[in-house]
Amino acid sequence: MAIDVAPCSRQELPCLFFLPDLTRAPFFPAARAITALEPQHHEHYNTEVLYLAFLCAVRSWWSLAGLGTFFCWSSVAPRATKDGKSAASRPCTEASSEALQTMALTQRLRTTLYATSHYSTPSRLAMTIRPPLPSIGPIHWILDWDGTITRHDTLNALVHISASTKPTFPTLDHWKRVTQAYLDDYTATIEKLVPDGRLPTTVAEEKELLANLKAVEQRSLNRVSASGIFAGLTSQQLDQGAKKAVDSQQVELRAGYLSFFQRIQARQDAQGDQLSFLSVNWSRCFIASCLRAAGAEVPLDSIISNELEGIDKGKASTGHIQPCRDMEVISSGDKLQWLNRLRESNSSPGQPMSIVYVGDSWTDIECLLTADLGICIRDDPMGSSQKKLAGELQRLSIRCPHLTEWVENQRTSIVWAKDFKEIEEWLSSGLL
């Protein structure tokens, strides 16, 4: 069994006392633990670490009898407590009894200890601390769509659905033209906004740059609307096309998403979690149809995005792209406004609901920074949008460790994961 220890100070080096394994079962990672509690709570390490090991074993697919090794924790440096005795010199049972009377024990375990009992590869053997959330209550999960839930951007699939309904209309030619126009406009605007090539190094400057780039997105939407690419498309055609796109894997969900979705559904019933989708995509009905075809159906109201005019009213689309509600979603700032709206609407007075935001590109950066925990999706190797986001975070001196490699002294609220399988494993292994 491997046990990793993170000492809290140079003066107080921890020591472990291992008890014999009565079952002689093979060692396994379910009982690995690391602690990072405040020094004043060293006298409670015995109970906390044993309790964590117990929870890890219960969560593991091993039986409790195979726990491998029980262990106690003590501090080498003596510490006086309320009764005047040293915590290191007091019997383990006495210290444990007192620790169990502390109402904050469970909270401390949940927020400072994270057992990787489900990881078997050598790179995952090191025990890590779960990224912090301000509360252990319900969580509002807010997910981006393109490149986050899906492996690739899905606008091409949306355009091809429309093209298949109008074989005599030059849909793809118009699409190629508006795409090139967007790239040219974006490049020219960046050169104008940052003539010396020195991109922002502070979050405030970054937000200002992103706000100025919103005009580029608006001009692009105007070009698409004027092109007639989506004119005449019906909701039935959109739904059928989305199903074909999912079946042919033109729209492909990331590994582990369905399992993650099922876990969040269970948490919604048990803990009151909420799930929303926030996307700059051009049709929330398209997103809903894709999720339904993939076996992860959600209420349409949970999707915040734009819509092809007429689709949501059961009419043929005019081809214009409009907000699905009272505010469009075409930029990073728009996404941030919607995230703040969701935070306000779903939080009770004095009891804010924690937000976990999952995204993959530059338009997600403000939401990632504002959420209680931001998770960046990254492929290996990273795609262009993922590289852009990673570069922005690095330039802003914002650390972004892997979800399982976060350590307390980094004090970061942004991590990265390869896919939803890793996020779901984190949920399974943690005490969230």
C-alpha distance (Angstrom), angle and dihedral (degrees) to the residues before:
residue distance angle dihedral
M1 . . .
A2 3.79 . .
I3 3.78 118.7 .
D4 3.78 120.5 -176.2
V5 3.78 119.4 -155.1
A6 3.80 127.0 -158.9
P7 3.84 107.9 -164.7
C8 3.79 114.5 -146.6
S9 3.79 96.9 -143.5
R10 3.79 141.6 -0.6
Q11 3.80 91.0 -113.0
E12 3.79 94.8 54.4
L13 3.76 111.4 51.6
P14 3.80 112.8 -178.8
C15 3.77 123.7 -131.8
L16 3.81 128.4 -159.6
F17 3.79 126.6 -142.1
F18 3.80 112.0 -157.3
L19 3.77 121.1 -153.0
P20 3.82 119.3 -150.5
D21 3.78 117.4 -92.6
L22 3.79 103.9 -115.3
T23 3.79 93.8 -164.6
R24 3.81 96.9 47.8
A25 3.81 86.2 -139.5
P26 3.81 118.4 163.0
F27 3.76 114.4 -88.5
F28 3.80 113.7 -102.5
P29 3.80 135.3 175.8
A30 3.79 99.1 -106.3
A31 3.81 93.8 96.9
R32 3.80 99.0 47.2
A33 3.77 112.8 125.4
I34 3.76 142.3 171.4
T35 3.81 127.6 -166.0
A36 3.75 131.8 -152.6
L37 3.79 103.5 168.4
E38 3.75 125.4 146.6
P39 3.83 114.5 -85.3
Q40 3.82 92.3 -113.0
H41 3.79 89.4 65.9
H42 3.81 97.6 53.9
E43 3.79 90.8 108.8
H44 3.82 88.8 65.6
Y45 3.80 97.0 53.3
N46 3.81 92.2 99.7
T47 3.78 95.3 64.5
E48 3.77 96.1 34.4
V49 3.78 96.7 54.3
L50 3.81 93.3 42.2
Y51 3.79 90.4 48.9
L52 3.79 91.0 49.6
A53 3.79 91.5 50.0
F54 3.79 89.6 50.4
L55 3.81 92.4 50.9
C56 3.79 91.0 47.0
A57 3.78 91.1 52.4
V58 3.80 93.0 48.8
R59 3.79 90.8 50.0
S60 3.78 91.6 47.2
W61 3.80 122.8 87.1
W62 3.80 86.6 -122.4
S63 3.79 118.6 92.9
L64 3.78 119.9 -107.7
A65 3.80 88.6 -110.1
G66 3.79 88.9 66.1
L67 3.76 94.9 58.0
G68 3.78 89.2 123.8
T69 3.79 102.0 -150.0
F70 3.77 136.7 8.8
F71 3.73 116.3 -150.4
C72 3.77 142.2 -174.0
W73 3.75 129.7 -144.7
S74 3.75 128.1 -141.3
S75 3.78 136.7 165.7
V76 3.79 121.2 -118.9
A77 3.77 91.9 -147.8
P78 3.84 112.3 76.5
R79 3.77 115.5 -120.1
A80 3.75 128.1 -164.2
T81 3.79 116.3 -133.0
K82 3.79 134.1 -168.7
D83 3.80 92.8 -75.9
G84 3.82 91.7 50.3
K85 3.78 94.8 -110.4
S86 3.75 125.7 124.3
A87 3.80 112.6 -106.5
A88 3.80 89.2 -139.6
S89 3.80 93.0 53.4
R90 3.82 97.4 46.6
P91 3.80 121.1 95.3
C92 3.79 115.4 -91.0
T93 3.82 92.3 -123.2
E94 3.80 92.5 53.5
A95 3.78 93.2 49.9
S96 3.80 91.1 46.0
S97 3.79 92.2 50.0
E98 3.77 91.1 53.2
A99 3.81 91.8 45.8
L100 3.78 92.1 52.7
Q101 3.79 89.0 57.7
T102 3.79 90.0 60.4
M103 3.78 109.0 100.6
A104 3.80 91.1 -155.9
L105 3.81 93.5 62.4
T106 3.79 96.4 95.0
Q107 3.79 91.6 43.9
R108 3.79 91.1 52.1
L109 3.77 92.5 48.1
R110 3.77 91.9 50.3
T111 3.78 95.8 47.0
T112 3.82 101.5 38.7
L113 3.79 106.4 30.1
Y114 3.79 126.5 63.9
A115 3.78 121.4 172.6
T116 3.80 119.7 -155.2
S117 3.79 94.7 -153.2
H118 3.80 93.6 146.9
Y119 3.80 97.9 55.1
S120 3.78 117.9 92.2
T121 3.82 103.0 168.2
P122 3.83 118.4 99.3
S123 3.81 92.0 -117.3
R124 3.81 89.9 60.4
L125 3.82 97.8 45.9
A126 3.80 93.2 93.3
M127 3.79 111.4 93.5
T128 3.80 114.3 -124.1
I129 3.76 138.1 -171.8
R130 3.79 118.1 -110.3
P131 3.82 115.0 -113.1
P132 3.81 107.1 -98.2
L133 3.77 126.4 -103.7
P134 3.80 120.0 -169.5
S135 3.79 92.6 -124.0
I136 3.77 140.8 18.5
G137 3.78 92.5 -137.9
P138 3.81 127.6 99.2
I139 3.79 117.5 -31.8
H140 3.78 127.5 -145.5
W141 3.80 108.5 -142.8
I142 3.80 112.6 -156.9
L143 3.79 115.7 -172.3
D144 3.77 133.1 -169.5
W145 3.82 114.8 -137.3
D146 3.83 114.7 -151.2
G147 3.80 112.0 66.8
T148 3.80 91.5 -6.1
I149 3.79 107.5 66.3
T150 3.80 88.6 14.8
R151 3.77 124.5 53.5
H152 3.79 92.5 -128.8
D153 3.79 140.3 18.2
T154 3.81 109.8 -76.8
L155 3.81 102.0 -156.0
N156 3.81 89.8 96.5
A157 3.80 89.3 56.2
L158 3.81 90.4 49.5
V159 3.80 91.0 51.3
H160 3.81 92.2 48.0
I161 3.81 90.6 52.4
S162 3.78 89.3 56.6
A163 3.81 92.0 44.1
S164 3.82 90.9 54.3
T165 3.81 90.4 58.8
K166 3.82 94.0 51.8
P167 3.82 107.8 42.5
T168 3.82 93.5 168.4
F169 3.81 95.2 49.3
P170 3.85 116.7 87.9
T171 3.81 92.8 -125.3
L172 3.79 97.0 150.4
D173 3.81 92.7 47.1
H174 3.80 89.9 53.8
W175 3.81 89.7 46.5
K176 3.79 92.0 53.1
R177 3.79 90.6 49.4
V178 3.83 96.6 49.6
T179 3.81 90.8 44.4
Q180 3.80 92.1 54.9
A181 3.79 91.0 44.4
Y182 3.81 89.5 54.5
L183 3.81 92.9 50.7
D184 3.80 91.8 48.6
D185 3.80 92.1 47.6
Y186 3.81 92.4 47.7
T187 3.81 93.3 49.9
A188 3.80 93.5 47.3
T189 3.81 92.2 47.7
I190 3.80 93.3 50.1
E191 3.80 90.3 50.7
K192 3.79 89.6 50.7
L193 3.80 95.6 46.4
V194 3.81 94.4 42.8
P195 3.82 105.3 28.1
D196 3.81 94.1 164.0
G197 3.82 92.8 48.4
R198 3.79 92.3 -119.7
L199 3.77 105.2 137.1
P200 3.84 121.4 -159.1
T201 3.78 120.4 -71.8
T202 3.81 97.0 -172.4
V203 3.79 130.6 61.3
A204 3.82 91.5 -122.1
E205 3.81 91.4 55.2
E206 3.79 90.2 45.5
K207 3.79 91.9 54.5
E208 3.80 90.8 49.1
L209 3.81 91.5 52.4
L210 3.80 92.1 48.3
A211 3.81 90.8 49.1
N212 3.80 90.6 53.0
L213 3.81 90.7 50.2
K214 3.81 92.3 57.9
A215 3.80 89.3 85.1
V216 3.81 88.6 63.2
E217 3.81 90.4 56.1
Q218 3.79 92.1 47.6
R219 3.80 92.6 51.4
S220 3.79 89.3 50.0
L221 3.80 92.0 52.7
N222 3.78 89.5 49.7
R223 3.81 90.5 53.5
V224 3.80 92.2 49.6
S225 3.79 92.0 48.4
A226 3.80 91.9 48.9
S227 3.81 93.2 47.1
G228 3.81 93.8 66.8
I229 3.81 91.7 -134.1
F230 3.80 92.4 142.0
A231 3.82 99.4 29.8
G232 3.81 112.2 130.5
L233 3.81 96.4 14.8
T234 3.82 112.5 140.6
S235 3.80 130.4 -152.6
Q236 3.81 90.4 -114.6
Q237 3.79 92.0 53.6
L238 3.79 89.8 46.0
D239 3.80 92.1 51.4
Q240 3.81 93.9 47.1
G241 3.79 91.5 45.7
A242 3.80 91.9 50.0
K243 3.80 90.7 52.8
K244 3.81 91.2 51.2
A245 3.78 90.9 47.5
V246 3.81 91.4 52.9
D247 3.82 93.6 44.0
S248 3.82 91.0 50.6
Q249 3.84 91.1 43.7
Q250 3.78 91.4 -120.7
V251 3.80 80.3 127.3
E252 3.81 107.2 37.6
L253 3.79 126.2 177.9
R254 3.79 118.8 -136.3
A255 3.78 121.3 -99.2
G256 3.77 112.8 -80.0
Y257 3.79 97.1 13.8
L258 3.81 96.1 120.7
S259 3.81 91.6 49.1
F260 3.80 90.1 46.3
F261 3.81 90.3 48.9
Q262 3.81 91.6 51.8
R263 3.80 90.8 49.8
I264 3.79 91.9 51.2
Q265 3.81 89.4 49.2
A266 3.81 88.6 54.7
R267 3.80 90.2 48.2
Q268 3.80 90.1 50.2
D269 3.80 89.4 59.4
A270 3.79 96.7 39.5
Q271 3.81 104.0 35.0
G272 3.78 107.0 14.9
D273 3.81 96.8 -109.2
Q274 3.78 117.8 166.6
L275 3.81 131.0 -147.2
S276 3.80 126.2 -153.0
F277 3.79 135.4 168.1
L278 3.80 121.7 -140.8
S279 3.80 117.4 -172.1
V280 3.81 143.1 157.7
N281 3.83 87.6 -144.6
W282 3.81 116.4 129.7
S283 3.81 99.1 -122.2
R284 3.77 127.9 37.8
C285 3.83 88.9 -174.2
F286 3.80 87.1 60.2
I287 3.81 90.4 51.5
A288 3.80 91.0 48.4
S289 3.81 92.0 49.0
C290 3.82 92.0 50.0
L291 3.81 92.4 50.2
R292 3.81 91.3 47.3
A293 3.81 91.4 49.8
A294 3.80 89.8 49.9
G295 3.82 92.7 52.2
A296 3.80 97.3 -104.6
E297 3.79 102.8 102.7
V298 3.81 117.1 179.0
P299 3.82 133.9 179.5
L300 3.80 111.9 -86.4
D301 3.80 89.9 -127.5
S302 3.80 90.1 63.6
I303 3.82 89.9 65.3
I304 3.80 116.2 82.4
S305 3.78 110.3 -167.7
N306 3.80 141.6 103.9
E307 3.80 127.2 -72.2
L308 3.79 140.2 -147.2
E309 3.78 105.1 -109.2
G310 3.80 111.4 -101.8
I311 3.82 97.4 15.5
D312 3.80 95.0 96.3
K313 3.84 90.3 50.3
G314 3.78 94.9 52.4
K315 3.80 93.5 -106.3
A316 3.78 131.8 118.9
S317 3.78 111.0 -86.5
T318 3.78 119.5 -101.0
G319 3.80 87.4 -147.5
H320 3.80 93.1 -113.1
I321 3.81 120.6 124.7
Q322 3.78 114.3 -135.8
P323 3.83 138.9 168.4
C324 3.79 113.3 -83.2
R325 3.79 89.0 -140.3
D326 3.78 132.8 7.5
M327 3.80 97.2 -52.9
E328 3.79 132.1 46.6
V329 3.79 123.7 -125.6
I330 3.79 109.2 -143.5
S331 3.81 105.4 120.6
S332 3.78 144.9 39.6
G333 3.81 90.1 -102.0
D334 3.80 91.5 52.7
K335 3.79 90.0 53.0
L336 3.79 90.7 49.9
Q337 3.80 91.6 52.2
W338 3.78 90.5 51.9
L339 3.80 92.0 47.8
N340 3.80 90.2 52.8
R341 3.80 90.1 48.2
L342 3.79 90.5 52.6
R343 3.79 91.0 48.3
E344 3.79 91.9 52.8
S345 3.79 95.9 44.1
N346 3.80 95.5 47.9
S347 3.80 100.4 42.8
S348 3.77 125.4 88.3
P349 3.83 120.5 -140.9
G350 3.79 106.9 -76.8
Q351 3.81 91.6 1.3
P352 3.81 110.2 82.7
M353 3.80 115.2 -171.9
S354 3.79 113.3 -123.3
I355 3.80 115.3 -118.7
V356 3.79 126.4 -145.2
Y357 3.79 112.3 -169.4
V358 3.80 122.7 -165.8
G359 3.82 119.7 -164.3
D360 3.79 143.1 143.4
S361 3.81 111.8 -155.9
W362 3.79 146.1 53.4
T363 3.83 92.2 -90.6
D364 3.82 86.7 63.6
I365 3.78 97.4 53.9
E366 3.82 98.4 95.1
C367 3.81 92.0 48.5
L368 3.81 90.6 46.7
L369 3.81 90.1 52.4
T370 3.81 94.3 45.3
A371 3.80 99.9 44.4
D372 3.80 119.6 90.2
L373 3.78 85.8 -116.8
G374 3.81 125.4 13.1
I375 3.80 119.9 -163.2
C376 3.81 119.0 -163.8
I377 3.79 116.8 -155.5
R378 3.82 112.3 -136.9
D379 3.77 131.4 -179.2
D380 3.79 124.5 -153.2
P381 2.96 103.5 -92.8
M382 3.79 97.4 23.5
G383 3.78 120.1 -118.9
S384 3.80 121.6 -123.3
S385 3.83 95.0 -94.4
Q386 3.79 91.5 46.8
K387 3.81 91.2 49.3
K388 3.78 89.7 50.5
L389 3.81 92.2 53.1
A390 3.82 92.6 44.3
G391 3.81 90.0 50.2
E392 3.80 92.3 50.2
L393 3.81 92.0 51.2
Q394 3.79 91.2 48.2
R395 3.80 92.2 48.8
L396 3.82 89.4 50.9
S397 3.84 89.1 50.3
I398 3.80 91.3 -118.2
R399 3.79 112.7 149.2
C400 3.78 116.8 -136.5
P401 3.83 111.6 -174.2
H402 3.77 124.9 178.7
L403 3.79 115.4 -82.0
T404 3.82 90.9 -107.7
E405 3.80 96.2 41.3
W406 3.77 100.9 59.1
V407 3.81 113.7 127.2
E408 3.77 127.4 -167.6
N409 3.79 99.0 -113.6
Q410 3.82 92.0 59.6
R411 3.81 90.9 69.5
T412 3.78 92.0 -161.8
S413 3.77 129.3 148.4
I414 3.82 95.7 -163.5
V415 3.79 124.0 78.7
W416 3.79 134.8 159.8
A417 3.79 135.4 -128.0
K418 3.78 133.2 -174.4
D419 3.78 95.5 -132.0
F420 3.78 144.9 -30.9
K421 3.78 91.0 -76.9
E422 3.79 88.6 69.1
I423 3.80 91.6 45.5
E424 3.81 91.2 49.2
E425 3.82 90.8 48.5
W426 3.80 88.6 51.1
L427 3.78 89.3 52.9
S428 3.80 90.7 47.8
S429 3.79 93.6 48.6
G430 3.78 99.2 39.9
L431 3.77 130.8 73.2
L432 3.77 95.2 -119.7
